[in-house]
Amino acid sequence: MKYTIYHSPICDLIIIGSKDLIDTVTFDNPKARVLTDLLEEDSSEFKDLIRQFDEYFEKKRKSFDINLNFQGTPFQKKVWQALREIPYGETLSYKELAEKAGFPNASRAVGSANRVNSFSIVVPCHRVIKSNGDLAGFAGRPEVKRALLNLEGVEI
């Protein structure tokens, strides 16, 4: 496995995996940097995803087409799949996401699955907000969530 750091206009992202299979896309922070300690940095492994990120931040791409190595429980995988189905420029509440994933009484568990999503932006957990319209928690900080939603045309 290799890694690279993608410098977007909004935040830096750490990408881990190979050109054929992405294992992690996470916001750059000291805790996430530990993941890279034993890996070789090589941006050439991630040319396709980097191109897709460039297109996303230029508002030319609305979803990502990349192989992701999902590691989680069947419940988490259903939640992450439901996240991928939230259209660009739209938001859902945690309750609505729970319903969409097939777990209408599991809003809190859905929130927990959101928190361990290993593919920031690619699996768009930033599109989930509280029922009252508040941003709620977000691994990349609220200002990053707001900026991503604003990029997609959602004013919060």
N, C-alpha and C positions, 0 to 999 in steps of 0.2 A: 504494500500500500504506500501511496504517496500523499502529499498534501500541497496546497497552495493557499495563498490569501488573496481573495478578490476584493479590490478596493472600489466599492460602489460609491455613488454620489451621496448616499444616505448613511452607510455603515460599512465596516469591513466584515467579510465573511471568511471563515475557515472552511475549506473544502477538503475532504479526505476520501480516498478511494483509489480508483483506477479509471482509465479512459472508458472502460466497459461497464463499470458498476460503481456508483457513488454510495459511500457508506455514511457520510455525515456532511451536512452543510449547517454551520452554526455561527452565531455572532461571535466575533473576535473579542475575547476577554482573557484575563490571566488563567482562569479555570479551564477554559477551552484550549488554551495554548499547551497545557499538559498533554493533551491528546497527540500533539505533534512532536513531542520530545524525542521519540524513537523513530520518526519517519523522515524520509528524504523529501525536501521541497522540490517540486517539479511541475510547473504550470502547464507544460506541454501535455501532460496526462489529461488535462481538463479543458482542452480547447473548445469542445462542443458546448459544455455547460457555461464556460466564460462567455462565449458568443451569445448564448441564450440569455444570460444575465445582462449583457450589454444591450440586447434588444429589449428586454423587459424595462430597464431603466431609461431607455430612449422612447418608451411607450409604443414599441413596435411588436411586442410579444405579450400575450395575455395568459399563457400557460407554458409549462415546461415539458419537454419530451426527452426524458433521460431515464436510464435504468437506475432505480434506487434499491438499495439493500435494506428492506424493512426488517427490523429486529424488534419484536414485541409480541404481546399476547394477541389472540384472535380479536378480543374486544378493542385493543388499541389499533390494530390494523383496520378494523371497520370504521373507527373514528377517523383515522388518517385518510381513508378512502373517501369518506364523506367530506372531509376538508378539501380534498382535491376537486370535488364537484361544486364548490362554491364559486360562482362565476367572478371573474375579474371585475372589480368596481362595485361589488356587492358585499354585504355583511350578513351574518346570521348571529343570533344570540346563542348562548350555550344551550339553552333549552331547545331551540330550533335545530341545532346541530345534533343534540341527543336524539331528537325525533327522527331526523334524516338518517342517522346511523342505525336506527332501529331499537334504540334504548330510551324511550320517552320519559322514564323516571330516573334517569342517571345523569342529570346535568353536571353534578359535581365530579363524577367519575370521568365524564367527557372532558371536563376542565383539566383533570389530572393527566389524561391521555394527551391533551394539547400541550401540556407543559413538557412532556418527554418526547415530543415530535423532534426527530433528528434531522429534519430537512427544512430549516428556516427558509421562508419565502417560497421555495419550490412546492412544499406542502403548506398552503397559505393559512397558517393559524392566526396570522395578523388580521384576517377577515372575520374573526369571531369576537364579538363584543357582549357586554352585559345587556340584559333585557331593557334596562333603562337608558341605553345608549352610551354608557360609560365605557372607556377602553378596557378596563380590568387589567390583570397582570399580563406581562409579556416579557419573555426572556431577553429581548433586545432593547428593553426600556420603553416606556410609554411614548417618548418623543419619536422613537424609530417607528413604532407601530403607527402613530399619527402620520408620519411622513410617507410610509408605504401606502396607507389608505389614501392620502392626498394625491400621491402619484397616480393611483388608480381612479381618481376622480371622486372619492368619497370624502366629503367634508365633515369632520368630527370636531 
